[in-house]
């Protein structure tokens, strides 16, 4: 993971299985960061707190919803959060409170980064990204709507707090 060391800030998105919400956030944010020419400054990854889908691509419904909006998530593979992630990432952003609680239990005392929910970076009145796994395709669209909005807020925050640059959409 030498890519992390060569960047100014590293962000990890976390959900339960790393096949729906966190890869969506990963792909959306990755594209937005690339559009701003900041890919060399911001390292992005995603993981799950569970181990059910290790090595798998995102859920086919996640891939389709992303593809329909111009996001290629096919290169992503599910992985589980590791203790080393707390040494590598400046921001570890959970999709919901349950995963945040799981991460807080894993968090070592020396972690000085930001461990919090992802969605409050957006303008939504809710603070959790709902898990669309057990539902229909509309849930995956809803996740994309929420993630796109929060990704804009996160990018603005990172640019202001860490990069002294400002995204063009501001």
Backbone torsions as a table, in degrees:
resi	resn	phi	psi	omega
1	UNK	NA	45.4	178.6
2	UNK	-65.9	-19.7	178.9
3	UNK	-59.9	-36.8	-179.1
4	UNK	-62.7	-44.8	-176.7
5	UNK	-64.6	-24.5	-177.5
6	UNK	-90.8	4.5	-179.3
7	UNK	-111.2	166.5	-179.1
8	UNK	-87.9	-27.3	-179.6
9	UNK	-149.7	143.2	-178.8
10	UNK	-125.4	135.1	-175.6
11	UNK	-124.4	130.9	176.3
12	UNK	-119.8	123.6	175.7
13	UNK	-96.7	135.4	-174.0
14	UNK	-132.7	131.7	169.6
15	UNK	-131.3	-158.9	-174.9
16	UNK	-78.3	-58.8	-175.2
17	UNK	-106.2	-7.4	-179.4
18	UNK	63.1	37.2	175.5
19	UNK	-128.2	-6.4	-179.9
20	UNK	-125.5	-78.0	-170.8
21	UNK	-73.0	-51.3	-176.2
22	UNK	-68.5	-36.8	175.1
23	UNK	-68.5	-29.6	175.1
24	UNK	-63.3	-48.6	178.3
25	UNK	-60.8	-42.7	178.7
26	UNK	-56.7	-53.2	-176.6
27	UNK	-66.4	-42.1	179.3
28	UNK	-63.9	-47.8	-177.5
29	UNK	-67.7	-39.3	178.4
30	UNK	-58.1	-45.0	-179.9
31	UNK	-66.4	-43.3	-178.9
32	UNK	-63.6	-42.8	178.3
33	UNK	-63.3	-42.3	178.6
34	UNK	-63.9	-40.5	178.9
35	UNK	-60.6	-30.3	179.4
36	UNK	-88.6	-0.2	179.8
37	UNK	72.1	26.9	-175.7
38	UNK	-109.8	11.8	-176.2
39	UNK	-61.0	-28.1	178.7
40	UNK	-80.0	-10.5	-177.7
41	UNK	-106.4	-23.3	-177.2
42	UNK	-122.2	118.6	176.1
43	UNK	-93.1	136.3	-175.4
44	UNK	-129.2	137.5	175.2
45	UNK	-150.5	172.5	175.9
46	UNK	-143.6	157.5	-179.1
47	UNK	-157.7	170.9	176.4
48	UNK	-121.5	157.1	175.6
49	UNK	-81.6	-21.5	178.0
50	UNK	-98.1	169.2	-176.1
51	UNK	-117.4	18.0	-173.4
52	UNK	-69.8	-27.2	-170.8
53	UNK	-121.3	22.7	-175.5
54	UNK	-49.6	130.1	177.4
55	UNK	81.4	-5.5	-178.5
56	UNK	-84.7	153.9	170.3
57	UNK	-69.4	164.2	172.9
58	UNK	-56.5	157.1	176.8
59	UNK	-49.2	140.8	-179.7
60	UNK	-54.5	-33.5	178.3
61	UNK	-70.3	-32.6	175.1
62	UNK	-66.9	-45.8	179.5
63	UNK	-60.1	-45.3	-178.1
64	UNK	-65.7	-47.2	179.6
65	UNK	-60.1	-43.7	178.1
66	UNK	-63.7	-45.6	-179.7
67	UNK	-59.2	-39.9	-179.2
68	UNK	-65.2	-18.9	177.8
69	UNK	-109.8	9.8	175.2
70	UNK	90.2	18.4	178.5
71	UNK	-108.4	126.1	175.8
72	UNK	-97.3	108.5	-179.2
73	UNK	-104.8	4.8	-172.3
74	UNK	-66.6	-21.0	-179.9
75	UNK	-81.4	-9.8	-176.6
76	UNK	-82.6	145.0	177.9
77	UNK	-133.6	138.5	-178.4
78	UNK	-66.4	139.4	173.9
79	UNK	-143.5	164.7	-180.0
80	UNK	-101.5	146.0	175.8
81	UNK	-57.4	138.2	178.6
82	UNK	-120.1	158.5	178.1
83	UNK	-56.4	-36.8	-178.8
84	UNK	-63.5	-22.8	-180.0
85	UNK	-58.7	-31.4	179.9
86	UNK	-71.5	-17.8	175.0
87	UNK	-89.8	-25.2	-174.2
88	UNK	-94.1	-30.8	-170.8
89	UNK	-107.1	138.3	176.9
90	UNK	-82.8	-34.0	179.6
91	UNK	-125.9	122.2	172.5
92	UNK	-117.3	111.9	-169.1
93	UNK	-115.5	116.2	-178.9
94	UNK	-87.3	149.9	179.0
95	UNK	-82.6	-22.0	-179.6
96	UNK	-152.1	171.1	-175.9
97	UNK	-66.4	-35.7	-178.9
98	UNK	-63.9	-45.1	178.1
99	UNK	-69.3	-33.0	175.1
100	UNK	-62.6	-43.6	178.4
101	UNK	-62.7	-40.7	177.2
102	UNK	-62.1	-41.1	179.3
103	UNK	-67.8	-37.4	178.9
104	UNK	-63.5	-32.7	176.9
105	UNK	-70.8	-31.8	179.6
106	UNK	-81.3	-22.8	-172.4
107	UNK	-61.6	124.3	176.0
108	UNK	-75.3	157.0	-178.6
109	UNK	-59.3	-32.3	-175.4
110	UNK	-78.2	-7.2	-177.8
111	UNK	-63.6	122.1	-178.5
112	UNK	-111.0	3.7	-178.5
113	UNK	-81.4	-163.4	-177.5
114	UNK	-107.2	117.5	175.9
115	UNK	-116.5	111.8	-175.0
116	UNK	-162.1	178.7	175.1
117	UNK	-75.4	147.7	-179.3
118	UNK	-79.6	-44.8	-168.8
119	UNK	-60.0	-32.1	179.0
120	UNK	-61.1	-10.0	172.8
121	UNK	-69.6	-17.8	178.4
122	UNK	-93.4	-166.6	-178.3
123	UNK	-103.0	2.6	-178.3
124	UNK	-62.7	150.9	176.6
125	UNK	-81.1	-15.3	177.5
126	UNK	-96.8	158.3	-178.2
127	UNK	-118.0	2.6	178.9
128	UNK	-120.5	139.9	172.8
129	UNK	-85.3	118.6	-178.6
130	UNK	-67.9	146.6	179.4
131	UNK	-80.4	115.9	-177.5
132	UNK	-86.0	-2.7	-169.4
133	UNK	-52.7	-45.0	-175.0
134	UNK	-86.1	-2.2	-176.5
135	UNK	-106.6	-162.9	-179.1
136	UNK	-92.8	-172.8	-175.3
137	UNK	-64.6	-26.9	-179.4
138	UNK	-62.4	-30.2	177.5
139	UNK	-64.9	-34.6	179.7
140	UNK	-72.3	-33.5	174.4
141	UNK	-66.6	-43.1	178.4
142	UNK	-61.0	-43.2	177.9
143	UNK	-59.0	-44.8	178.8
144	UNK	-60.6	-43.6	178.5
145	UNK	-57.0	-48.3	-177.9
146	UNK	-66.0	-44.3	-177.1
147	UNK	-66.5	-41.4	179.4
148	UNK	-59.1	-43.6	-179.6
149	UNK	-66.0	-46.9	-179.6
150	UNK	-66.4	-33.6	178.9
151	UNK	-62.5	-38.8	177.3
152	UNK	-62.0	-45.6	179.5
153	UNK	-65.0	-40.2	178.2
154	UNK	-63.6	-44.5	-180.0
155	UNK	-61.8	-43.9	178.0
156	UNK	-61.0	-42.3	178.9
157	UNK	-62.0	-48.0	-178.2
158	UNK	-64.1	-40.7	179.4
159	UNK	-63.3	-42.1	-178.9
160	UNK	-71.9	-45.2	-173.2
161	UNK	-82.7	-26.7	-171.3
162	UNK	-126.9	-27.9	-169.3
163	UNK	-112.2	-12.3	-176.9
164	UNK	52.7	36.2	175.9
165	UNK	-129.7	161.4	-178.4
166	UNK	-130.7	129.6	-179.5
167	UNK	-61.1	148.1	-176.1
168	UNK	-65.9	-20.3	-178.0
169	UNK	-79.5	-4.8	-178.1
170	UNK	-81.4	NA	NA
